[in-house]
Amino acid sequence: MLYDVFICHASEDKDDFVRPLAERLKQNRIEVWYDEFSLKIGDSLRRSIDLGLAKSRYGIVVLSPSFFLKSWPQWELDGLVQRQNNALDNVILPIWHNITRGDIISFSPPLGDKYAIPSNIGVEGVVSKLLETIRPEGSTLLIARERLLGFGYEPPVVTDDWWLDAVEVSAANPLEETFQSPMGWGRWGFPLPPKGDNATKRGERLAWAAMQMMWQERANTLRISQITHPERVLDFIRSQPGLLEVCHTYLPFLIAYAPQLSIRGFGGEFEDSLEAWYNQSVAEGEERRKAKDRFGSGLTTSALPPACCEAVALRHPHFGFYRAANIACWFVQGELMGPPVKFYENIDYIAWMLSDQSKWMTRRIRHFLIGGVKDWDVWQWHEHPPHDYDFGFQPNPATGSLSHALYKAKAAHSFKLTDECSKDIETRLEFSATLLPLNESGSELTKRFLNTGFIEGWFNAKLRRQEKRKRESKTKKKRP
């Protein structure tokens, strides 16, 4: 723990001045080491004071007649003087309480030469003077810290190394201001305020970078993803100061990270904005169709432009006429050049869709997404998980057997589901069930996986790809 100030004083001065001073400083969001705030029963007084002296940016010294009669506060002052001698800036902030300059000089001539605040201007006046030094105008870090405190966070004092991480985050997006900008923010990341040329603008950006750093860490800890129940997602957003505001500002980013909120009735406080977005998107889709614009027609089952954008397709009665694979792909990994959204491997998403935990969705939407991931056909897993899949999956001798068998078979009729393949499926889905967690066992999920026709779907997709290549090859041969 670091502090802004340490208050060095005589106990006789607590009631009439020091305690009100400490309380008022705290009300002004100053981290104060003060014995009544900082010491607990059983603490070593000497070690605690040593720590307070060493970990505070400034030492407020309340010089009074009682102070000069006590050895303990003088010992504390000696510690501050030692720090002052080794510092480039002022460390000691003296306050004269019921004492004159002559009294000070007779005790310590060097202290008599330092500018001091007289306590007779009142606690408010003293605090105001202290803040001019403790929180000077034009300090980027202090502006950022004040902003965070205003949002309800309790960040450490500006001398804590935590701020180095925040500073790094505030300047770490190499894709900013490019067409790939969304890709640079990380999961649950949003555009930061623009870089500025003054302390206020820099402090604002730094504050948002620090808040984003904290809510991204929290999102990873809680594993907030596309398969998190909407109420949990909304609770997470509400619990992170600043996040609700930025989600309203950047609604497409929010729906990229949490597409389940786009389902009608699950958007919480974003429901009205989502409905307005949907209606506008449908109107734009109708205009494109009337104009016979072919843009996006390759993504639909009707060979016409989509009825709306992918982000709100789950609100549409016909899913915007998109192919199910396109929406399933968007749900799991977002759009090309968009924010990074994928958290698990594809087979984990499938396990969730097959489990009863996904039944909060309507039957129509759930079946559409299951059919989509089946048609999308990128669910296979191999002997070793991807390098960034850090959930602790341990391959076994059967791992990857199914993929090898699928690629080896030339067609569905030549594929055989061996015991080794069955074990591969069951152990992998058992891991998904433990990871997510799901109520079903790996054995039950395996039955649902096979009964839903994922293996047949894989061969159907393979056949479609082969036929497409044949058509493309014939087209090329016909060209002059």
URZI-V768857 format. One record per backbone hydrogen bond with DSSP energy under -1.0 kcal/mol. NH is the residue of the N-H (numbers start at 1). CO is the residue of the C=O. E is the energy in kcal/mol with one decimal. If there is no record, write none. Layout:
NH:CO:E ; NH:CO:E
//
This chain:
3:55:-2.8 ; 4:31:-1.9 ; 5:31:-2.1 ; 6:58:-1.9 ; 7:33:-2.1 ; 8:60:-3.5 ; 13:10:-2.0 ; 14:11:-1.7 ; 17:13:-1.3 ; 18:13:-2.5 ; 19:14:-2.4 ; 21:17:-2.1 ; 22:18:-2.9 ; 23:19:-2.6 ; 24:20:-2.2 ; 25:21:-2.2 ; 26:22:-2.1 ; 27:23:-2.1 ; 28:24:-1.1 ; 29:26:-2.1 ; 30:25:-1.9 ; 33:5:-3.1 ; 37:34:-2.0 ; 38:34:-3.0 ; 39:35:-2.0 ; 43:40:-2.3 ; 48:44:-2.7 ; 49:45:-2.3 ; 50:46:-2.5 ; 51:47:-2.5 ; 52:48:-2.5 ; 53:49:-2.8 ; 54:50:-2.2 ; 55:51:-2.3 ; 57:3:-1.7 ; 58:4:-1.9 ; 59:91:-3.0 ; 60:6:-3.0 ; 61:93:-1.7 ; 62:8:-2.8 ; 63:61:-1.1 ; 63:95:-2.6 ; 68:64:-1.7 ; 70:67:-1.4 ; 75:71:-2.0 ; 76:72:-2.0 ; 77:73:-2.3 ; 78:74:-2.2 ; 79:75:-1.6 ; 80:76:-1.8 ; 81:77:-2.7 ; 82:78:-2.1 ; 83:79:-1.8 ; 84:80:-2.8 ; 85:81:-2.3 ; 87:84:-1.3 ; 93:59:-3.0 ; 95:61:-2.8 ; 96:117:-2.0 ; 97:63:-3.1 ; 104:100:-1.8 ; 105:101:-2.9 ; 106:102:-2.0 ; 107:103:-1.0 ; 108:104:-3.5 ; 112:108:-1.4 ; 117:94:-2.0 ; 119:96:-3.0 ; 121:118:-1.2 ; 122:119:-1.9 ; 126:122:-2.5 ; 127:123:-2.9 ; 128:124:-2.3 ; 129:125:-2.0 ; 130:126:-2.6 ; 131:127:-2.6 ; 133:130:-1.2 ; 134:130:-3.0 ; 135:131:-2.4 ; 139:136:-1.0 ; 143:139:-2.4 ; 144:140:-2.5 ; 145:141:-2.6 ; 146:142:-2.5 ; 147:143:-2.0 ; 148:144:-2.2 ; 149:145:-2.5 ; 150:146:-2.1 ; 151:147:-1.2 ; 153:148:-2.0 ; 160:157:-2.1 ; 163:160:-1.6 ; 164:161:-1.4 ; 165:161:-1.0 ; 166:162:-1.6 ; 167:163:-2.7 ; 168:164:-2.2 ; 169:165:-2.4 ; 170:166:-2.2 ; 172:169:-1.3 ; 176:173:-1.3 ; 178:175:-1.7 ; 181:178:-1.8 ; 183:180:-2.0 ; 184:181:-1.9 ; 189:186:-1.8 ; 202:198:-2.5 ; 203:199:-2.9 ; 204:200:-2.1 ; 205:201:-2.2 ; 206:202:-2.5 ; 207:203:-2.4 ; 208:204:-2.1 ; 209:205:-2.4 ; 210:206:-2.4 ; 211:207:-2.4 ; 212:208:-2.6 ; 213:209:-2.3 ; 214:210:-1.8 ; 215:211:-2.7 ; 216:212:-2.5 ; 217:213:-1.6 ; 218:214:-2.1 ; 219:215:-2.4 ; 220:216:-2.0 ; 221:217:-2.2 ; 222:218:-2.7 ; 224:219:-2.4 ; 228:225:-1.3 ; 233:229:-2.0 ; 234:230:-2.7 ; 235:231:-2.4 ; 236:232:-2.3 ; 237:233:-2.4 ; 238:234:-2.5 ; 239:235:-1.7 ; 243:240:-2.2 ; 246:242:-1.9 ; 247:243:-2.4 ; 248:244:-1.8 ; 249:245:-1.7 ; 250:246:-2.4 ; 254:250:-1.8 ; 255:251:-2.5 ; 256:252:-1.5 ; 257:253:-2.0 ; 258:254:-2.7 ; 261:258:-1.9 ; 262:259:-1.5 ; 263:260:-1.1 ; 266:263:-2.3 ; 270:267:-2.4 ; 271:268:-1.8 ; 274:270:-2.6 ; 275:271:-2.5 ; 276:272:-2.2 ; 277:273:-2.2 ; 278:274:-2.8 ; 279:275:-2.6 ; 280:276:-2.2 ; 281:277:-2.6 ; 282:278:-2.7 ; 283:279:-2.1 ; 284:280:-2.3 ; 285:281:-2.2 ; 286:282:-2.2 ; 287:283:-1.9 ; 288:284:-2.0 ; 289:285:-2.1 ; 290:286:-2.5 ; 291:287:-2.1 ; 292:289:-1.3 ; 293:288:-2.8 ; 297:294:-2.2 ; 299:296:-2.0 ; 300:297:-1.1 ; 301:321:-2.4 ; 307:320:-1.9 ; 312:309:-1.1 ; 313:310:-1.4 ; 315:312:-1.7 ; 316:313:-1.3 ; 319:316:-1.6 ; 321:318:-2.3 ; 322:319:-1.8 ; 323:299:-2.6 ; 327:323:-1.4 ; 328:324:-2.5 ; 329:325:-2.3 ; 330:326:-2.2 ; 331:327:-2.7 ; 332:328:-1.9 ; 333:329:-2.8 ; 334:330:-1.8 ; 338:335:-2.2 ; 348:345:-1.1 ; 349:345:-1.5 ; 350:346:-2.1 ; 351:347:-2.4 ; 352:348:-2.0 ; 353:349:-2.5 ; 354:350:-2.3 ; 355:351:-1.1 ; 358:355:-1.2 ; 359:356:-1.9 ; 361:358:-1.7 ; 366:362:-2.6 ; 367:363:-2.6 ; 368:364:-1.7 ; 369:365:-2.4 ; 370:366:-2.4 ; 371:367:-2.6 ; 372:368:-1.9 ; 373:369:-2.6 ; 374:370:-1.8 ; 375:371:-2.4 ; 376:372:-2.7 ; 377:373:-1.4 ; 389:386:-1.9 ; 390:388:-1.3 ; 399:396:-1.7 ; 401:398:-2.4 ; 404:400:-2.2 ; 405:401:-2.4 ; 406:402:-2.6 ; 407:403:-2.4 ; 408:404:-1.7 ; 409:405:-2.0 ; 414:411:-1.1 ; 415:412:-1.2 ; 418:416:-1.4 ; 422:418:-2.4 ; 423:419:-2.5 ; 424:420:-2.2 ; 425:421:-2.4 ; 426:422:-2.5 ; 427:423:-2.7 ; 428:424:-1.9 ; 429:425:-2.5 ; 430:426:-2.1 ; 431:427:-1.7 ; 432:428:-1.7 ; 433:429:-2.4 ; 434:430:-1.9 ; 435:431:-2.8 ; 436:432:-2.4 ; 438:433:-3.0 ; 445:441:-2.4 ; 446:442:-1.9 ; 447:443:-1.8 ; 448:444:-2.0 ; 449:445:-2.6 ; 450:446:-2.6 ; 451:447:-2.9 ; 452:448:-1.9 ; 454:449:-1.5 ; 457:453:-2.6 ; 458:454:-1.7 ; 459:455:-1.7 ; 460:456:-2.4 ; 461:457:-2.4 ; 462:458:-2.1 ; 463:459:-2.4 ; 464:460:-2.2 ; 465:461:-2.2 ; 466:462:-2.1 ; 467:463:-2.4 ; 468:464:-2.2 ; 469:465:-2.3 ; 470:466:-1.9 ; 471:467:-2.3 ; 472:468:-2.4 ; 473:469:-2.2 ; 474:470:-2.3 ; 475:471:-2.2 ; 476:472:-2.0 ; 477:473:-1.8 ; 478:474:-1.6
//
